[in-house]
Amino acid sequence: MRPMGRRMFLETAGVALGFVVAPACGSGRRGAEAGQEDPEAMARRHARARLQARPGGAPGATAGPGTQPLGLGSQRDGVVYAPPSYQPGRAAPLVLTLHGAGGSARRNLPRLQSLADERGMLLLAVDARDRTWDVVLGRYGPDVAFIDAALAQTFSRYTVNPARLAVEGFSDGASYALGLGLSNGDLFTHLLAFSPGFVPLMEDEGLPRIFVSHGTADPVLPIDQCSRRIVPELQRRRYAVQYVEFEGGHVVPPSVAREGLDWFLGR
């Protein structure tokens, strides 16, 4: 097992998008101590992209099928979707899904909803606090805090399988899924990045499995400057990466989305 807290600096951002995300610093407490954290300690932890929420099979996990708003934000919020086959008390896979720049949770949800119905997965779709994710605009912070709260609420209302817990995203959401997921590989078992632009600077923790896809004719985030540089670096860092290239642009073809979700579910 690799040493914990090692800094992993992937500077692909500087090539693909013209900037390098500055490394965050600070330390935070984990486990049972989290409930005793003061605001400054919580801020330091979120600046490191560390999440506290963990699935626990809480007795109150009685929410049923359907789409439910989170109710955690007045303007920018999110939704949880449970497929018709979901049964409270029976553990189901969960995918945290992250939209691209300028997107929203509700517009992002249909991208995976039919697959969730087929595969019996829970979907947690959240809104970025701004037009895109915090680290893309500067550094980790408000989006990590909101996602932490959204996960904690979801774990309290739904029965989640901790062995099948993924974060996925498209474009900016894919970049954020990689940064957040690698920082919390002790929570997320799988990361799915559809057309990522870069990997934010972070401290990696755990060893999640990774799925990356990219269009060979992507005009927004060119593949040569993005995934063809990201994937070898991840592999060099000893991550297991499933990499798919397809003929097309800045999109997620349904066949590629299906392949990624089947990979996540071990099919």
Secondary structure as GFF3:
##gff-version 3
##sequence-region A 1 267
A	DSSP	beta_strand	7	8	.	.	.	ID=ss1
A	DSSP	alpha_helix	12	16	.	.	.	ID=ss2
A	DSSP	three_ten_helix	31	36	.	.	.	ID=ss3
A	DSSP	alpha_helix	39	47	.	.	.	ID=ss4
A	DSSP	beta_strand	66	69	.	.	.	ID=ss5
A	DSSP	beta_strand	78	82	.	.	.	ID=ss6
A	DSSP	beta_strand	92	98	.	.	.	ID=ss7
A	DSSP	alpha_helix	105	108	.	.	.	ID=ss8
A	DSSP	alpha_helix	110	119	.	.	.	ID=ss9
A	DSSP	beta_strand	122	126	.	.	.	ID=ss10
A	DSSP	alpha_helix	134	137	.	.	.	ID=ss11
A	DSSP	alpha_helix	142	157	.	.	.	ID=ss12
A	DSSP	beta_strand	160	170	.	.	.	ID=ss13
A	DSSP	alpha_helix	172	183	.	.	.	ID=ss14
A	DSSP	beta_strand	190	194	.	.	.	ID=ss15
A	DSSP	beta_strand	202	203	.	.	.	ID=ss16
A	DSSP	beta_strand	209	215	.	.	.	ID=ss17
A	DSSP	alpha_helix	227	236	.	.	.	ID=ss18
A	DSSP	beta_strand	241	246	.	.	.	ID=ss19
A	DSSP	alpha_helix	254	265	.	.	.	ID=ss20
###
